[in-house]
Amino acid sequence: MKIPPYRVLLFICINCMAMAAFGQQVDLFKMQDSTNTQTGASRGEPVLNTFYSTRLVNTHTVEITGKGSMDFRINHRFAPLNSGLYNMFGLDAASMRMGFDFGIANNLMIGIGRSTLYKELDWFIKYRLVHQREGGSVPISVALLAAWAYRTLDYDPTLKVSGSDRTYFTGALLIGSKLSSTTSIQVSPTYTHYNRVLNFNTTIRDLFAIGLLARQRVSRRMSINAEYVIQTNRFPGTYDPLSLGVDINTGGHVFQLHFTNSSGMNEHSAIHETTGSWGNGDVRWGFNISRIFNIGRRH
């Protein structure tokens, strides 16, 4: 029996509220560095909350999940708005990604996930090389990202798709800065390698892109976000992904609501397999839910 997407959404919301009420609360404003507070940080101390989350929409930020914490993430994308009233402007169909991110050390995190789109498994490692400091002594944060994905979707046996053909690699350099207490930006040069391109008629296997991220905080718990990725080379019939949204930080949760032309939710599919165009109305409503749990020893 097919379950309507609105029931899935209702189920997720109810469970998130239950976890908020009964789970162990971990405030995202405090999780990154317990020696600092949000206000009155001393000169030379690490800058906190350049972004509310480790991802703005699809793109990784310079943020790192706190040591001893687990970030349970649910990403949801509905069908395009231009699918019309018959499909309730996209709400009748959806894809999702579920992931678990772990803070291994103060500047190191890993994560795993599974997307319904193309039935992909993904995993990544992210390490922060440089942490921005209060007072301008270190004006930027710099992190390295390495991500892999494996597609389990069944293909026509005549294509002779091997395990290696289903594997994708993405590497990125994340350079971000909190310009003021309310404004943050990031630039993300990115490289992606396809062992074999299965969805597009092309010989391109190596692709490059530059991600541009911006966050404007409008209150202590809310920000407006923009994410745009420029592809320097691309597959035929694809577009640069553009996402606009709002983050709502409740302490233990971050709710990210956005509109995007990308249906993919991991690195390679979000950047290089976006076939929808904002100009044609191929825009999807989506949301991400991030819930932090403390799984390490409390100090």
N, C-alpha and C positions, 0 to 999 in steps of 0.2 A: 504494500500500500504506500503510495506517495504521500509524504507529509508536506503540507503547504509551508512555504518559507516563513509566513508570519507566525506559525506555531513554533517553528524552530527559534525564531527571534524571541518570542515570549518566554520559551523555556530557558534560553540563555540568560535573559534579563532577570528572571526569577531566581536562578541559581547564583547569579552574580550578587544579587541583593542578599541572598542567604549567606554567601561567603563573607560578604561585608559585615553582616551582623554577628556571625559566629566564628569566622576565621581569625587567625592571628593578624592583627593590623600592622602593616609596615608602611610608614609615611614616606612617599617618594621624595619629599623635600629633605629627608634626613638620611636616606639609605646609602648615599654615595660616600659620605665622609662624616663619620660620627663626631669628629673633632671640631666640626664647623656648625654654625647655625645660619639660617637663611638671612638674618639681619645682623649687622655689626661685625661682619667678617674682617679680620685683620689683614693688613697689607701683606702680600706674599702668600696668603693661604689659597688653596685651590678654589676656583670658581665653580659654584654649584648650579645645576639646572640650566645649562645652556639651552637644552630642550627638555620638555617634560618626559620624553620617552626615548628609548634606544632606536626607534624609527619614527620619522615624521609622518609619512603615510606608508610608502613602500620602501623608501630609501633609508638605509642605516644612518644614524647620527653619531656624533662623537661620544655620546653618553655610553656608560658601561653599567650593566646590572651590578648592584653592590655585592661585595664578597659575602658568601653564605646565603644569598637570596635566589629565589627562583621566580621567573617572570612567566606566568601562564598567559598566552596570547591567543586570541581568536580574531581572525580577519574575515570579513564578509563583503562580497561584491554582488550586487544585483545586476540584472540585465540592463541594457541601454534604455534611457528614458524615451527614445524615439520608437520603442517597440509598441507604443500606443496604449490606449485605454483597455483593449482586450487583454493585454498582459499586465495591466495595472501599472503602466509606465515602468516596467522592469521588475516589479516586486514579485511576480509569479515565478521567477527563476533566479537562482543564485549559485555562486561558488564560494568556497571558504578555504581557509588555511588554519590549522591548529598547530601551535608550537610551544616549546618549553625552552626557555633561556636560563642559563645558570651563571652566576657570578663566581668565578674560580678564585680570583685574586682581586686586589684593589683596581687593577687596570686590565684585567683579562676576563673575558666571558666566552662561552660557547653556547650553541643552540641547535635544536633539531626541530623539524616540522614536517607536515604532510598537507599537500594541497589537493583538492578535488579536481581542479583544472589540470588535465593531462595526467592525473593520478601520480603526482611527483612527490618524492621524498627529498628533503634538503637538510643540510647541516652547514654550520659556519663556525669560524673562530674570529674574534675581534680583540685587538690589543691596542691600548692607548699608549702611544709613545711619549706624547707631551701633554701636560695638563695646564690649561690657562690659569694664571695666578691673578689674585686681586692686586690692584694698584698698577697694572700694566707692565710689570717686570717680564711676564710671559704673556703675550697678547692673544695667543691662539692655542687651541687644542688640536692634536694630530693623532689619528688612529689608523691602523691598518686592518683591512677586512679580507678574509679569504672564505669563499663560499662554494659549495658544491651542490649539485642537484642530480637526481636520477629519476628518469621517467619510466613508469611501469605500465603505461597505456598499451593496450593490445594493438598491434599493427598487422596489416596484411602479411601473411607468412611469405609471400613472394618478394617482399622487400628485403628479407633476410636481415632483420635488425638485430644486431648483437648487443651484449651488455655494454660494451664500450660506446656504441652509437647512442646510447640513452643517457650519457653522462655529460654534464656541463660544468664549467668552472668560471667563477667571477672573482676578480681581485679589485680592490678599491683603496684609494688613499683619501681619507676623510679629514678635511681641514675646516675647523669651525671656530667661531669667535662669538662671545657674548659681548656685543658692543655697548650695551647699557643694561640696566635692570629689567628692561622690557623688550629689547631687540636682539635677536641672534641671527647669524647667517652661517652658511656652510657651502663649500665647494668640494665636489667629489669626483675626481678623475677616475674612470672605471674601465676595466678591460674584461671582456668575456670571450671564452673559447667554447665552441661547439665541436665535439668530436664528429658529429654528423648532423646536418640540418634536415629535419624530417618534415617540417610543416611548410617550408617555403622552397620554391624552385630557384635555387641559387647555389653558387660555389663558395660563397663567403662563409668563413668559419671563425674568423677573428674580428671582433667588433670593439669599437671604442666609444665612450660617451663621457659627458661631463654633467654631473648633477648639480643643480643650484637650489638651495634650500633657504627659506626665510621663515622666522617666527616672530610675531609681534604679540607680546602679552598685553591683554586688555584688563586683566584683574589678577589677583594672586593665584586664582585657580583656573583661569581660562586664557587661551591664546588663539590667534588666527594664524594659519599656516599656509604656505605655498611651496610647491615642489615641482620643478621642471627639469627634465633630463634632455640634453641636446645630444643626439646621436651624430657622430662624425661620419659613420658609414652605417648602412641599415639594410635590412631585408626588404625585398619589394613588397609594397602594399602596407607598410607599417608607418606609424607616426610617432613623434616624440611624446612621451607621457607627460601630462600636466594634471596636477591634483591641487585642489583648494579645499581647505577644511578648517575645523575647529577642534581644539583639545580641551577637555574638561577634566581637571585633576581633582579627585575627591580624597586624595591621601593614599589609600591602598590601591585605588584603581586609577587608570587613565582611560577615558572614553574619547575616541577619535572619530569624529563624523566628517565625511568629506564627499566631494564629487570628483570623479576621475574618469579618464578615457581608457584606463588600463584595466584589464581583467586579471592579469597575472599578479601574484602576491609574493613571489620570491624574486631573487635578483635578476636572473637572466630573462624570465618571462615578462616581468614588469617593465624592464627597460627596452627589450628588443623584440617583443612579440605583441606590441600594442597595435591592433588593427582598427581601432575606433578613432574617430576624429571629432574634436569639439565642434568644428565647423559644420559637420553633418549631423550633429545631435547625438553622436554615439557616446554619451556621457552616462556614467553609472553612479548611483548613490551607493556608498559603502560605509562601513564602520569597523574600527578595531577596538578591542577591549584588552587592556593590559591589567593583570592582577598580580601583585607582588606578594610572595610568601617568604618568610624567614625559615630556612631549612638548616641553617648552621647554629652553632652555639651562641647564645645571647650573652653579650658582655655588659 
